[in-house]
Amino acid sequence: MKKIFAVVILFLTCAAAFGMSKDGHKRVWNETFGFDISSSGKLEKLWNKAQEVIDYYERDYQILKKNFNWFKLNDSGHRLLFHWRFNTVPDKYEPLVSLVKDRLRSSNVPNKSEELKKFWATLNEIDKKRKSALRLSVIQTLGIFDDNVEVIASIIYDLHILADYSTENVSGLPKIDDVKNGLIRSFRNLAGYQPPERIKSLELEFLTDVNSNSGANDKIRAANIIEASKRYLPALMNERFKSRFDKKGIYIRSVSHY
């Protein structure tokens, strides 16, 4: 546990010093999925698209402001846009729902209920297009065509959000327990209905690790979940996709349990 704690502190220190940059997110994705450094070039397009889908908000924000001049982000900034989790729709994302209600209530729009419907319809359509772009990139880069496309995209989203918890501006992010539980569901989907004993053992270790610091602050918890995932997710990726990845020249780093 001392070693794990030291890694977590190093993660938080680096993030606090430099912020979670685009390269920082790529490093978290590569290390947590377990992709070998020799595969990094083949994954670049996927990580760039994921970064674009989750973080590059300005163009669509301008569209929203043009069509709904009463809408404006608050101090939480861009974290209120497109940082709801992959399987969450905008009009169910409580931090944004609260902001939209406050902004619209203070506006001089005559028919507020109709305006609200139009706003959510517009944003939901934008969100669908962005997430479709991420799905397509997962398919093209990893050669995954089944239900696991959704699972991988969801994990990418959740790891990005957890990494964002290392920064100062976290007020617009999803609740960390929602992210943790989403990762657990995703990992179980990858493991399948009857996983091998080694995968069951790794899941137990993972669950023990991520639930062991429930009383810590969110930054520590997020970093710990990432570190625990680094010891479990590569084994799952090998179990499900090794032969498929080998054909594409994408490799998972050595996993001690194999």
Disulfide bonds with the S-S distance in Angstrom:
none
